[in-house]
Structures are given as C-alpha cells and as structure tokens.
Amino acid sequence: MRLSPLMQLGLLAGPLLTMVDSSIVNVAVPDIARELNAGLATTQWVVSGYLLALAAGLTTTSYLARRFGTMRVYAIALAAFLLASAACAASPGIGALIAARAVQGFSGAPLVPLAMSILLGRQGAARQIPVAAGILFFLAPAIGPSLGGLLIAAGGWRWIFLINVPVGALALLGVRRLPAGVAPAADGHARPDPLGLVLLSAGLVSTLFGASRATTAGWTNPLAMVTLTAGLALLLLYAWWGAQTQEPAVDLTVLRHHRSALALALSVCSSVVAFAAVFLLPVFTQSVQHHTAFATGLALLPQGLITGVGTALGQRLSIRYGTRYLVVSGFAVLAVASAGLLLLTPATPLWATALILSGRAAAIGFGITPLLAVMLAPLPDTKLADGNTLFNIAQRLGGSLGVGILGSLLAARAVHTGAVPAFHEIGLILTAVAAGAALLSLRLPARTPEVALDTISARSDSGAGGKAAGE
C-alpha cells in the first residue's frame, strides 16, 4: 500500500522534530538565561537534560513497542512530545523549563526508531530508507542552530518550542490515517525486563553524562571519570544480562551475527567522523576565522541535504554494485574528504569549508544505508524496533564519546601548538579512522544478506548454549 503525503508526514515529522530539538536550543541558551534570570551553568541543563532524558527513553522503546504495539506507542509519544513542547514555551521559570525539556526528551526518544521500524518493515527483505526520510533525518541536525537563530530573531526563544505544535498536530492527523497493519501489533504476552531497563538506562545516561562532563571539565575531572566508568560498567553488565534473559529490554541477538556487529561498528565510526566535524568545525570558523554563528550555520546546511540525497542514491547504487564495494568506496572518499580539513586556514572562505563538508556528507550518505541494511537483514519485522533502538543507542554512545575525546584533545593541543595546527591534527585522526574503516569494510558481504533470525539463533545456541531472546 502506498502511503499518502499526510501519512508520510505523520511518520517523518516526529523524528524530524526530536532531532531538530536536540540542537535548536543551543543558540537560545543566553537568551533563556537572561529572560529567566538563571546562570549559564543552570541553563545548560535545558540542553543536557533533554539529551539525557532522550537516552533514557530509548531504553524503553523496544518493550513498549512489543507490549502495546509500534503504531500506538509512536502516536502517544508524538502527542506527549507536543504537550511537552507547549509546556516548554509556557515555562515561567528555569526549573519548569528544565523539567518540561526532560519530559520532551523522554517522550521523543521512541520517535526515530519506531518511525524507521514502520518505514522499513513495510518493505520486507528489500528494506530501504525512503528518499524523503533520508533527506530529512540527516538534514535535521544541521538545520537546528540556523532555524533556532531565525526563530529567536523573529519572536524570541519560546518560538523554538511553539513551532513544534502545529507541525506535530498535522503529523498526528497523518498517523491517525495509517492503516492498522502498517506495523507489528501489540503482544499482550510480552514481559517487561525491570532489571535490564535499570541497567541499560542508568548505564547509558551515566556514560553520556560522564562524556559530556569530561568534554567541558577535562578527562581528569573526578565526577566525569566516576560517572563514565560506572556507566560503561553498567552497560557491560546489561550485555551479560541481556544474553541470559528471554525477553531483554533491548534484544542484542542480532550482534551474535558477526556481519551485523561489524556493520554496527562501522556505522559508529561513520558517526564519529561525521559529527566530530559538525561539532568542532563551528569552533574553528567562529573563534579562528571570526565568522558569525549564523554564517557558520549556513555553511553547515548543504551537508545535511547532501547526506540525505547521498543516502537515497546510496541504496540504489548498493543494489547495482553491491554492499561491500559501495561502503569501501564511501569510506575511502570520506578519508580523502577528511584530509581536506588539513587545508583549512584562518583565511579559508566559508564556501570552501562548505565544499569540503559536502564531499564528506556525500560519502557518509553512500555508506549508511547499506550498513543499516546489513545490520537489520537478520531481523523479522517484529524485531525491527530492537534493531533500530540498538542502532540509535550505538550512534549516541559512539558519537558522544568520540566527540568528547576529540574535543578535549583539540582544546589541549591548541594550548601547546595553536588552534590551526591542533585542528589539523584532528583532521589527521578523522582521516585515519575513515581509512581504517574502509579496510574493515572489506569484510562485509558483497551483497546484503537475507538471513533468518532463527538461523542466527540456532548458530548462537550451538556455540554458546544460550537461548536467543527472539525465540
């Protein structure tokens, strides 16, 4: 069945809004602090609270989708996100705003993995990201700061939350028109995994908080090290627990297949190389080249659009040329484009910077769809929520840790060598990561495999004696 434009909007607007809201508030922090009479350190929790709550909400997504149905959970999460957005806009003080942002993050967490599950699940074995979804999903993080600046200039910081309400309300109308069979139904016998949820959510939140703290306060900061170490330990404990229980909070069965695990690891490498430049380059353009935040945002915009177009083009090329060839080529181009960062100087025009980023964006777009297809290939539709949730968790962990480490290294090296040489060193690291990923990509299958989950489970059982969670 072909989805109408309104139905497609229902599935695309939710992920778009939650991803835009991950970055749109960054430019509003000074205005919020001034109007609500709060310190910058406290106001930063408007950003951090959203991201940490979003991470915690991700851990509940798979169980909620199994127990209550993918479509129902998506609709309720979208409605709750809109109500929280309205509460953010109406907040009388900083405490109320931080609380509303936490609710907004928690309720928005299921929107990306569940929308992807619905869109990919409709296609059976030939799972491909729709063209519009690819463009919007990768454009969203890039347009956040620019859109935020425009809305603040037009009507004040409250408009960055109010804009969600009409767009989301229209999306809810589209969701209501979706046919009942578009997503897996509820499983009334699905059991919760309380211990797994606690281990996974606490581990994810603690790790992300520790990485964020280390980025700002340094990797020798006691609070950063304690929370980061505790978070990683809890995540390892969850990995052990998830292999022992029949219905874990997030099913890790897919990782027992080495090709799926490799595809996930490579996608994390791609995320680190991509987002490190997105987060660190504005520091260079504003502090070294002295461009405005708005001009920098405009320079970052083309890469989001090109990544989305590259994603759509990549899935067509993977069908024609095969997975391995496309991913290896994508990472090789990414390495060459990342080496272009070594050419940046204080006098480099923004259009040249945008051109370098666009080359990187195209390469990332080519590779991400085939990697996602390889990872999800073993999963039936009923397990897509687990696969997409795991993909989102890995992306957030890898991206946060990678950006945190590289950001701290950039700050430390800038003190000793200067800002430009330090940024060139980061460019060398990103080039090396992309080149290493290209070599690892040679182990991918020539074409996306179509492997049944029970086949993977049987192989895993014979090797480890455990019972797969998907049985």
C-alpha positions in Angstrom: 0.0 0.0 0.0 1.3 3.4 -1.0 1.3 6.0 1.9 -0.3 9.3 1.2 1.7 12.5 1.7 -0.1 13.2 5.0 0.6 9.6 6.2 4.3 10.1 5.3 4.4 13.4 7.2 3.0 11.5 10.2 6.0 9.2 10.2 8.6 11.8 9.2 7.6 14.8 11.3 8.1 13.1 14.7 11.8 12.1 14.1 12.4 15.5 12.4 11.1 17.4 15.4 13.0 15.4 18.0 16.3 15.6 16.1 16.0 19.4 15.4 15.2 19.9 19.1 18.5 18.2 20.0 20.4 21.2 18.6 18.0 24.0 18.2 18.1 25.1 21.8 21.9 25.5 21.8 21.7 29.0 20.3 19.0 30.1 22.7 20.8 29.4 26.0 22.0 33.1 26.5 18.5 34.4 25.8 16.8 31.9 28.1 19.3 32.6 30.9 18.8 36.4 30.6 14.9 36.3 30.5 14.5 33.7 33.3 17.3 35.2 35.5 19.3 32.0 35.6 23.0 31.3 35.4 24.5 29.8 32.3 25.6 26.6 34.2 22.0 26.0 35.2 20.5 27.0 31.8 22.8 24.4 30.1 20.6 21.7 31.7 17.9 22.8 29.3 20.2 21.2 26.6 21.7 18.4 28.7 18.5 17.4 30.4 16.8 16.8 27.1 19.7 14.7 25.7 20.0 12.5 28.9 16.2 12.0 29.1 16.2 11.1 25.4 18.8 8.4 26.1 16.8 7.0 29.0 13.7 7.0 26.9 15.4 5.0 24.2 15.9 2.0 26.5 12.1 1.6 27.0 11.2 1.8 23.3 11.6 -1.9 22.3 9.5 -3.2 25.2 6.8 -0.6 24.8 6.5 -1.4 21.1 6.2 -5.1 21.8 3.7 -4.7 24.6 1.4 -2.0 23.2 2.1 -2.0 19.5 4.5 0.0 17.4 1.9 2.4 16.0 0.2 3.1 19.3 3.4 3.9 21.1 4.5 6.1 18.3 1.3 8.1 18.3 1.3 8.5 22.1 5.0 9.5 22.2 4.3 12.1 19.5 1.3 13.6 21.4 3.3 13.7 24.6 6.2 15.4 22.8 3.9 18.1 21.5 2.4 18.7 25.0 5.9 18.9 26.5 6.9 21.4 23.7 3.9 23.6 24.7 4.9 23.4 28.3 8.4 24.4 27.4 7.1 27.5 25.6 4.9 28.4 28.6 7.5 27.8 31.3 7.6 30.6 33.9 11.0 29.7 35.3 14.2 27.8 34.6 13.1 24.8 36.8 9.9 24.3 35.0 11.7 24.6 31.6 14.3 22.0 32.5 11.6 19.6 33.8 9.5 20.1 30.6 12.6 19.6 28.4 13.3 16.3 30.3 9.7 15.1 29.5 10.1 16.3 25.9 13.3 14.3 25.5 11.9 11.1 27.2 8.7 11.2 25.1 10.6 12.0 21.9 13.0 9.1 22.3 10.9 6.4 20.6 10.0 8.5 17.6 13.1 7.9 15.5 13.5 4.1 16.0 9.8 3.4 15.7 9.3 5.5 12.6 12.2 3.7 11.0 10.7 0.4 12.0 7.4 1.2 10.3 9.0 2.6 7.2 11.5 -0.3 6.8 9.1 -3.0 8.0 6.7 -2.3 5.1 9.3 -3.4 2.6 10.1 -6.9 3.8 13.5 -8.1 2.8 14.2 -5.1 0.4 14.5 -2.6 3.3 15.5 0.8 2.1 15.2 4.2 3.7 12.7 6.3 1.7 14.2 9.3 -0.1 12.3 11.9 1.9 13.2 10.2 5.2 16.9 10.1 4.2 17.0 13.8 3.4 15.0 14.9 6.5 16.8 12.6 9.0 20.2 13.9 8.0 19.2 17.5 7.4 17.5 17.9 10.8 20.7 18.1 13.0 22.2 20.6 10.6 19.3 23.0 10.4 18.7 23.1 14.2 21.1 26.0 15.0 20.2 28.1 11.9 16.4 27.6 12.4 16.8 28.4 16.1 18.6 31.7 15.3 15.9 32.7 12.8 13.0 31.9 15.3 14.7 33.8 18.1 15.3 36.8 15.9 11.6 36.7 14.8 9.8 36.1 18.0 12.1 35.1 20.9 13.3 31.8 22.3 9.8 30.5 23.2 9.1 30.1 19.5 11.6 27.4 19.1 9.2 25.2 21.1 5.9 26.6 19.8 6.8 25.7 16.2 6.6 22.0 17.1 2.9 22.3 18.0 1.3 23.0 14.6 3.7 20.7 12.7 3.2 17.9 15.2 -0.6 18.3 15.2 -0.6 17.9 11.4 1.6 14.8 11.8 -0.9 13.3 14.3 -3.6 13.6 11.7 -1.4 11.6 9.3 -0.7 9.0 12.0 -4.5 8.5 12.6 -4.9 7.7 8.8 -2.3 5.0 8.8 -3.7 1.5 8.2 -3.7 -0.9 11.2 -1.4 -3.4 9.5 1.4 -1.0 8.7 3.3 -2.0 11.9 3.5 -5.0 14.2 0.6 -5.3 16.6 0.7 -5.5 20.4 1.9 -8.7 22.1 -0.2 -9.0 25.2 2.2 -11.7 26.5 5.3 -9.5 26.2 7.0 -9.3 29.6 9.0 -6.3 31.0 12.6 -6.6 32.0 12.9 -4.3 35.0 16.5 -5.1 35.8 17.5 -4.8 32.2 15.8 -1.4 31.9 17.5 -0.1 35.0 21.0 -1.4 33.9 20.6 -0.1 30.4 19.1 3.3 31.1 21.4 4.1 34.1 24.4 2.9 32.1 23.5 5.0 29.0 22.7 8.1 31.0 25.8 7.8 33.2 28.1 7.3 30.3 26.7 10.2 28.3 26.8 12.5 31.3 30.4 11.4 32.0 31.5 12.0 28.4 29.8 15.4 28.4 31.3 16.4 31.7 34.8 15.3 30.5 34.5 17.4 27.4 33.9 20.6 29.4 35.9 19.9 32.6 38.6 17.6 31.3 39.2 13.9 31.4 40.8 14.1 34.8 37.7 15.5 36.4 36.7 13.1 39.2 32.9 13.4 38.6 33.4 12.7 34.9 35.6 9.7 35.5 33.4 8.2 38.1 30.2 8.6 36.1 31.8 7.4 32.9 33.4 4.3 34.4 30.2 3.4 36.3 28.1 3.9 33.1 30.4 1.7 31.0 30.4 -1.0 33.7 26.6 -0.9 33.8 26.4 -1.3 30.0 28.7 -4.3 30.1 26.6 -5.8 32.9 23.5 -5.3 30.8 25.2 -7.0 27.8 25.8 -10.0 30.1 22.2 -9.9 31.5 20.6 -9.5 28.1 22.2 -12.7 26.9 20.7 -14.6 29.9 17.1 -13.5 29.8 14.4 -14.5 27.2 12.9 -11.0 26.8 15.6 -8.3 27.4 14.8 -4.6 27.4 16.7 -4.4 24.0 17.4 -7.6 22.2 21.1 -8.0 21.4 20.6 -11.2 19.4 21.5 -9.5 16.1 25.0 -8.8 17.4 25.7 -12.6 17.6 26.0 -12.4 13.8 29.4 -11.1 13.1 28.4 -9.2 9.9 25.7 -7.4 11.8 28.1 -6.5 14.6 30.6 -5.3 12.0 28.1 -3.2 10.2 27.0 -1.5 13.5 30.7 -0.8 14.5 31.3 0.7 11.0 28.2 2.9 11.3 29.5 4.2 14.6 32.9 5.0 13.0 31.0 6.9 10.3 29.0 8.7 13.0 32.2 9.8 14.9 33.9 11.1 11.8 30.7 12.9 10.7 29.7 14.5 13.9 33.2 15.4 15.1 33.5 17.8 12.3 29.9 19.1 12.8 30.6 19.9 16.4 34.2 21.0 16.2 34.2 22.9 12.9 32.0 25.8 14.2 34.6 26.4 17.0 37.2 26.9 14.2 35.0 29.1 12.0 33.9 31.3 14.8 37.0 31.5 17.1 39.7 31.4 14.4 38.1 32.7 11.3 35.7 35.0 13.2 32.6 34.2 11.3 29.2 34.7 12.9 27.2 31.7 14.2 24.5 32.4 11.6 27.1 32.3 8.7 28.6 29.1 10.1 25.1 27.6 10.3 24.6 28.4 6.6 27.9 26.7 5.7 26.8 23.6 7.6 23.4 23.4 5.9 24.4 21.9 2.5 26.0 18.8 4.1 22.7 17.8 5.7 20.9 17.9 2.4 23.7 16.2 0.5 23.9 13.4 3.1 20.2 12.8 2.7 20.5 12.7 -1.1 23.5 10.5 -0.8 21.5 8.1 1.3 18.8 7.9 -1.3 21.4 7.4 -4.1 23.5 5.0 -2.0 20.7 2.5 -1.6 20.2 2.4 -5.4 23.9 2.0 -6.0 24.2 -0.8 -3.4 21.6 -2.8 -5.4 23.6 -2.3 -8.6 27.2 -2.6 -7.3 26.8 -4.4 -4.0 27.2 -3.5 -0.4 31.0 -4.1 0.1 32.0 -2.1 -3.0 29.8 0.9 -2.0 30.8 1.0 1.7 34.5 0.6 1.0 34.3 3.4 -1.7 32.3 5.6 0.7 34.9 5.3 3.5 37.7 5.9 1.0 36.1 9.1 -0.2 35.4 10.1 3.4 39.1 9.7 4.2 40.1 11.9 1.2 37.5 14.5 2.1 38.5 14.5 5.7 42.1 15.1 4.7 40.7 18.3 3.1 40.4 19.6 6.7 44.2 19.9 6.7 43.8 22.7 4.1 41.8 25.0 6.3 43.5 28.2 7.4 42.2 31.4 9.1 41.7 32.8 5.6 39.8 29.9 4.1 36.5 31.2 2.8 33.3 29.6 4.1 32.3 28.3 0.7 35.4 26.2 0.6 34.7 24.8 4.0 31.1 24.0 2.9 32.5 22.2 -0.2 34.8 20.0 1.9 31.9 19.2 4.3 29.7 18.4 1.3 32.2 15.9 0.0 32.3 14.2 3.4 28.5 14.3 3.6 28.1 12.5 0.2 30.5 9.7 1.3 28.6 9.2 4.6 25.3 9.1 2.8 26.5 6.4 0.4 27.6 4.1 3.2 25.0 4.5 5.9 22.1 2.8 4.1 24.0 -0.4 3.1 25.4 -0.7 6.7 21.9 -0.4 8.2 20.6 -2.9 5.7 23.3 -5.4 6.7 22.7 -4.9 10.4 18.9 -5.3 10.1 19.0 -8.1 7.5 18.6 -11.0 10.0 15.6 -9.4 11.8 11.9 -10.0 11.2 9.5 -7.1 11.4 8.7 -7.8 15.0 12.4 -7.2 15.9 13.0 -4.1 13.9 12.2 -1.9 16.9 15.1 -3.7 18.8 17.4 -3.3 15.9 16.7 0.4 15.3 16.8 1.2 19.0 20.2 -0.6 19.3 21.4 1.4 16.2 20.3 4.7 17.8 22.0 3.8 21.2 25.2 2.9 19.5 25.2 6.1 17.4 24.7 8.2 20.5 27.3 6.4 22.6 29.9 6.4 19.8 29.2 9.9 18.8 29.3 11.4 22.3 32.5 9.5 23.3 34.2 10.3 20.0 33.3 14.0 20.0 34.2 14.2 23.7 37.6 12.7 23.3 38.4 14.7 20.1 37.1 17.9 21.6 39.2 17.6 24.7 42.3 16.7 22.5 41.7 19.8 20.3 41.5 22.1 23.4 44.6 20.5 24.9 46.7 20.6 21.8 45.6 24.2 20.9 47.3 25.4 24.1 50.6 23.9 23.0 50.6 24.2 19.2 47.9 26.8 18.4 44.4 26.4 17.2 45.1 25.8 13.5 47.8 23.0 13.9 45.6 21.4 16.6 42.6 21.3 14.2 44.8 19.8 11.5 45.8 17.1 14.0 42.1 16.3 14.5 41.7 16.2 10.7 44.5 13.6 10.6 42.8 11.4 13.2 39.5 11.6 11.3 41.2 10.7 8.1 42.9 7.7 9.8 39.6 6.5 11.3 37.9 6.7 7.9 40.8 4.8 6.2 40.8 2.1 8.9 37.0 1.7 8.5 37.5 1.3 4.7 39.8 -1.6 5.3 37.4 -3.2 7.8 34.6 -2.8 5.3 36.4 -5.4 3.1 35.0 -8.0 5.5 31.4 -7.0 4.6 29.3 -9.3 2.3 29.3 -8.5 -1.3 25.5 -8.1 -1.2 23.1 -7.5 1.7 22.4 -11.0 3.2 18.9 -12.2 3.8 19.4 -14.4 6.9 16.5 -15.7 9.0 16.7 -14.8 12.7 16.1 -18.4 13.7 19.1 -19.4 11.7 21.3 -17.0 13.7 19.7 -18.1 17.0 20.5 -21.7 16.2 24.1 -20.9 15.4 24.4 -18.9 18.5 22.8 -21.6 20.6 25.1 -24.3 19.3 28.1 -22.0 20.0 27.2 -20.6 23.4 24.4 -22.8 24.7 22.2 -19.8 25.3 18.7 -19.2 24.2 18.0 -16.4 21.8 15.7 -13.7 23.1 13.7 -13.6 19.9 12.6 -17.3 20.2 
